């Protein structure tokens, strides 16, 4: 007999109609044929990165980003991080992903980010999340990678207009697109807004660090 323990939470939200429609229009007007593949794998899909580094710069998508940012901060409050450790989160980068028939998205996580999110524009669409198994052997004991890198996988089935939020350190991947149409998602990363930590605990980073303060 097996007992499921140590349950974790993926947070989901449903995007309002107008911001979602704006994103669909923006995607439809993109020249995807000019967007490079992710890496060198011929099976890899494409990721459109705006010249400004984030789609927040697109006027008609700013309402969408405000909504996503509110979702990120709702998750921030729910997970119980201390308020003065993580006062607010802000979207640091956002981009669009496209996988045509047979294309996939490799296993990865998102450095330099606290929470990440995926907004599904098409369905069926799923994301495979992976975390270390509690039975993974320490590398000093495991002579083989499979024993030292055991993982627990969870297949999340996304719906059109659904946003899923998760810790950016969580590995995830998407298998080959088996549908006759392109699979489209929007991805976001986030970072601290404002100062971090508590001055009295000597663990503090101000909102901006002045340069050349020492003479």
C-alpha positions, 0 to 999 in steps of 0.5 A: 500500500502506498500513501501520498504525503508531502503534497505541494501546490500549483496555483492556477488562475483564469485570465479575463477575456479582454487581456486574453483576446489582446494576447491572441491578436498579438500572437496572430500578428507575429512573424513566427517564421522569423523567430529562431528555435530554442537551442540547436535541437531540430525538434525544439520550438520557438520563443519570441523575446521582445527587443525590450526583453519583455512583452510588458513594453507592448502597450496592448499587453500591459493590462495582461501583465498587471493581472499576472503580476496581481496573481504572482503577489496573491501566490506570494501572500499565500505561500507565507513568505515573511512580508519584509523578506518578499514585500512585493513581486514584479514581472521581470521578463515575459515571452511567447512560446510556440511549438508546431507539430512534433516540436517540444520544449526541453527540461529546464528551470528559470534562474534569476526568478522567484515565481514563474508562470505559464499562460496557455493560449491553446489546448490541449496543452500540458506541462510536466513538472519534476522535483527530486524524489525523497529516495534519490541517493546522495551522490557520494553513495550513488555510483549511477546517475539514475539512483542519484537523480531520481525525480517525481513527475506531475503532468499538469493539463492546462486549459486555454486562458489558464495561468499556472504559477510555480516556483522558478526552481521547479524543473519542467518540460513539454513533450512533442506537440501531437496536435495538428495546430501550433501550441502557444504559451506565454511565460513570465518570470518575477523578481523582488520589487523594493528592498529585501530583508530587515535592517535590524537583522543585518540581512538587508538589500536596499531597493537600489545600491548607490555607487561610488559612496566610498571616497 
